[in-house]
């Protein structure tokens, strides 16, 4: 392996480590998200007639809350080619590793000839 191949391999390994660290730092979700939907417990509204009827015996209810938050996922979830959800660990790291494997294969072929 020549010096140029080692440098390219090192850059791709660093890119892979950075992508995995970013993936974990933003939540470690499987798919890239720009909006998070989650269930949150809350106190029921005292003006609600269902509270007076005793439907909320436990004292809390769950609400579905949507908030803007970026989650870098392992896999993309694009609706088209130029979609913001196409950004993911696989879409960033995959082409870089494809280039490295291509360079290594070409280098090996040149040495054989």
C-alpha positions as CSV (number, residue, x, y, z in Angstrom):
1,X,0.0,0.0,0.0
2,X,1.5,3.3,-1.1
3,X,1.5,6.6,0.9
4,X,-1.4,8.1,-1.1
5,X,-3.6,5.1,-0.4
6,X,-2.8,5.2,3.3
7,X,-3.7,8.9,3.5
8,X,-7.0,8.3,1.7
9,X,-7.8,5.3,3.9
10,X,-7.0,7.4,7.0
11,X,-9.3,10.2,5.9
12,X,-12.2,7.8,5.3
13,X,-11.7,6.1,8.7
14,X,-11.8,9.6,10.4
15,X,-14.9,10.4,8.4
16,X,-16.5,7.2,9.5
17,X,-15.7,7.7,13.1
18,X,-17.0,11.3,12.9
19,X,-20.3,10.2,11.3
20,X,-20.8,7.5,14.0
21,X,-20.1,10.0,16.8
22,X,-22.5,12.5,15.2
23,X,-25.1,9.7,14.9
24,X,-24.8,8.9,18.6
25,X,-24.6,12.5,19.7
26,X,-27.9,13.3,18.0
27,X,-29.9,10.5,19.5
28,X,-28.8,7.3,17.7
29,X,-32.0,6.9,15.7
30,X,-32.2,4.4,12.8
31,X,-33.5,7.0,10.3
32,X,-32.6,10.7,9.7
33,X,-35.3,13.0,11.2
34,X,-35.8,16.8,11.3
35,X,-38.9,16.5,13.4
36,X,-39.4,14.4,16.4
37,X,-42.8,13.1,17.4
38,X,-43.1,11.7,21.0
39,X,-45.7,11.0,23.7
40,X,-45.5,13.2,26.8
41,X,-47.4,12.9,30.0
42,X,-49.2,16.0,31.1
43,X,-51.8,17.1,33.6
44,X,-55.4,17.0,32.3
45,X,-57.1,20.4,31.7
46,X,-59.5,21.0,34.7
47,X,-62.1,22.6,32.3
48,X,-62.4,19.3,30.4
49,X,-65.8,17.7,31.0
50,X,-64.1,14.2,30.9
51,X,-62.0,15.1,33.9
52,X,-65.2,15.9,35.9
53,X,-66.7,12.6,34.7
54,X,-63.7,10.7,36.1
55,X,-62.2,9.4,32.9
56,X,-58.6,10.4,34.0
57,X,-58.3,8.4,37.2
58,X,-54.5,8.3,37.2
59,X,-54.3,12.1,37.2
60,X,-52.1,12.3,34.0
61,X,-52.8,12.1,30.3
62,X,-50.5,11.6,27.4
63,X,-50.2,14.0,24.5
64,X,-48.5,13.7,21.2
65,X,-45.9,16.5,20.8
66,X,-44.1,17.4,17.6
67,X,-40.9,19.4,17.9
68,X,-38.1,20.4,15.5
69,X,-35.0,18.5,16.3
70,X,-32.3,17.1,14.0
71,X,-31.5,13.4,14.4
72,X,-28.7,12.0,12.2
73,X,-29.7,8.5,11.3
74,X,-28.0,5.4,10.2
75,X,-30.2,5.1,7.1
76,X,-31.8,7.8,4.9
77,X,-35.5,8.4,4.5
78,X,-35.7,10.4,1.3
79,X,-38.9,11.1,-0.7
80,X,-36.8,12.1,-3.7
81,X,-33.2,12.4,-4.9
82,X,-32.6,15.9,-3.5
83,X,-34.4,15.5,-0.2
84,X,-32.9,16.7,3.1
85,X,-33.6,13.3,4.6
86,X,-31.1,11.6,2.3
87,X,-28.3,12.7,4.7
88,X,-27.3,9.8,6.9
89,X,-24.4,7.7,8.1
90,X,-24.8,5.3,5.2
91,X,-25.1,8.0,2.5
92,X,-22.0,9.9,3.8
93,X,-19.7,7.0,4.6
94,X,-20.8,4.5,1.9
95,X,-19.5,6.5,-1.2
96,X,-16.3,7.3,0.7
97,X,-15.6,3.6,1.3
98,X,-16.6,2.8,-2.3
99,X,-13.8,5.2,-3.5
100,X,-11.3,3.6,-1.1
101,X,-12.1,0.1,-2.2
102,X,-11.9,1.3,-5.9
103,X,-8.5,2.8,-5.3
104,X,-7.2,-0.3,-3.6
105,X,-8.5,-2.5,-6.4
106,X,-7.0,-0.4,-9.1
107,X,-3.7,-0.3,-7.2
108,X,-3.7,-4.1,-6.9
109,X,-4.4,-4.5,-10.6
110,X,-1.5,-2.1,-11.5
111,X,0.9,-4.1,-9.4
112,X,-0.1,-7.4,-11.0
113,X,0.6,-6.0,-14.5
